[in-house]
Amino acid sequence: MIRKDFKLSLMVLSFGLFLSVNIYAQNNSLIGTWILNIDEIPQLGEEDMVLLESLEITYGENGHYETTINNFPVTLGIYNITNRSYTIQVTSVYGSHYGLESRWYTEEEIRNTIRNLLGQLMYDGIFQQMFDEIFIIESGVYSVNGNILTMRKDEVIESFTFFRK
């Protein structure tokens, strides 16, 4: 059965997408696991704060990243950097986040599975927009100062801070 907290799921996955950068062996200072600093995020409800305070992003040396919440897998993706700019793209989402089998689903697999379970009308009404926002290429700027990673998505004024785990 599909979980009912779709809005929160969308926010978390989109946030994870936003927070991920590509470091593909160009900047070893980003490689490792980073924890979101939720104290600097305005207008978060208590439920969202509890969820996001355990958001972690792990950047590998091979241009891939993984986002987890409470050590629960959420997204996999690829990243790339040039100077201080980054681009990212989610390549897979974890199925149990949507009440599906506990495995990684590509964009095509998750869209088809949800559409087959719920029908086209329900998919068009809820999930199409959510997946359209998850599986996009995003870009922004970042900086690393010691154990602090600061990131800002291109269309966003606020920046977000992470601490090295």
Secondary structure, DSSP 4 states (H G I P E B T S, - for coil): ---S-HHHHHHHHHHHHHH----TTT-GGG-EEEEE-GGG-TT--HHHHHHHTTEEEEE-TTSEEEEEETTEEEEEEEEEEETTEEEEEEEEEEGGGGTS-SSEEEHHHHHHHHHHHH-HHHIIIIIHHHHHHHSSEEEEEEEEETTEEEEEETT-SS-EEEEE-
